[in-house]
Amino acid sequence: MNAKITALGVYTPLKIITNKWFEDAIDTSEEWIVSRTGIRERRFAEADELTSDLVVQAIKQLVAGNAGIDLIGVDFIMVATTTADQLMPNTASQVQNKLQVPNAGCLDLMAACAGFVYGIILAKGLIAAGSHKKVLVIGAETLSKITDYNDRASCILFGDGAGAVLVEPSVDVHILKSITGTDGSHGKDLYLSTQPRQINGEIIIPDGKIHQNGRAVFKWAVQNMSLKVMNY
């Protein structure tokens, strides 16, 4: 038994943040941002809008926008996020409660950019094993709440939103082989500062913000993805 994506839903908060917002806050410009990232605007959640709230709206859109799709029989919910409402209970269980999906397993995946892809891989495995038949996989973030707006190189990149898919069994169309890879030595180049860190002998006090060496992350991702695709 294989698996396929049978429905898709998305949600973005209402607050639009244009590049002009950054021009007024830091030393940057519309031309600089667009030429390097292609980004002209992003969405920010309200202060009281949680990641689980974005997820619920994405799932509601999934149901409303796909004829014949409902949440009856959903037996597992996976939320890929680095901005969980809280560590315990997990965000997926909060979504399960808000949508009143009974008896579904609930799991948060903390793998940053790769989280949603890992969720699809796990959903495919659950269905192929025959243990589950209807799995929701959601990628969602409220990164605006943990972005360092003094870091002009990274703060322009991040916004908030959620995307949800339903994964179900299939005997014809199916999810293809997956490509995965990790190099934990680059943890110093992209991390969320929540614990004291020692860098070059200096103790760095956590500030609860994202820290990124964009050049190193971009170089590693492009080189390794190219190699893996060539060897696929």
Protein Blocks (a to p, Z undefined) as FASTA:
>chain_A
ZZddfbdcddddfbdcdfklmmmmmccdfklmmmmnopabdcdddfklcfklmmmmmmmm
mmmmmghiafehiabdcdddfbdfbfbdcfklmmmmmnopghiacddddehjmmmmmmmm
mmmmmmmnopacbdcddddddfklmccfkbmklmmmpccddddddddddfkbccdddddd
ddfklmmmoccdfbccdeehiacddehiacddfklmmmmmmmmmmmmmmmZZ
